[in-house]
């Protein structure tokens, strides 16, 4: 990365400057996670629902006798969580 890009990355990590995905030069140009997320009332409500769903999935699946998979998926449009999908697939033995 150039010195200008390094300064932009440092500025973004410090909370100021542009908001853009950081490029990690150690991983051959792969994108690192975003520094910030959109903090809205809607997202806060949906994040609470996602956390509750994860706790419920854990209670249902992380026990002896469960064979299968569980997932939580959320759909985002323009930085706002739109849908939450909870899925459990049980394998019958």
Secondary structure, DSSP 4 states (H G I P E B T S, - for coil): --HHHHHHHHHHHTT-S---PPB-GGGTTPBPPPS-----HHHHHHHHHHHHHHHHHHHHHSSTT--EEEEEEEEEETTEEEEEEEEEEE---
